[in-house]
């Protein structure tokens, strides 16, 4: 991996470790629920990650967008599929999503280069 991707993953892993070290039951349960939500079920993991990416873009959470970009890539989402996902997010979220779309494409290009 390269710059932005490595920096994001390192920071995320370090902070998650520090957060979970506190053994707060509510936080642990929420993290667990979040992880379980994206497992295969009636919907595939790939579909769920694409839904997570759309929601993250509409909610304008760059960290969540980066996370779901990586997960989508891991699930085999193609570049054409990414841009269809981006188009759904843009239509649902409106023009306020455009800056996040720019950063998403920039991060995706780093993922593709890795």
KARAPE-V27775 format. One record per pair of residues at least 6 apart in sequence whose C-alpha atoms are under 6 Angstrom apart, sorted by the first residue. I is the first residue (numbers start at 0). J is the second residue. If there is no record, write none. Layout:
{{I & J} {I & J}}
This chain:
{{0 & 113} {37 & 44} {37 & 47} {38 & 44} {45 & 74} {48 & 71} {52 & 64} {52 & 67} {53 & 88} {55 & 63} {55 & 64} {57 & 88} {57 & 92} {89 & 96}}
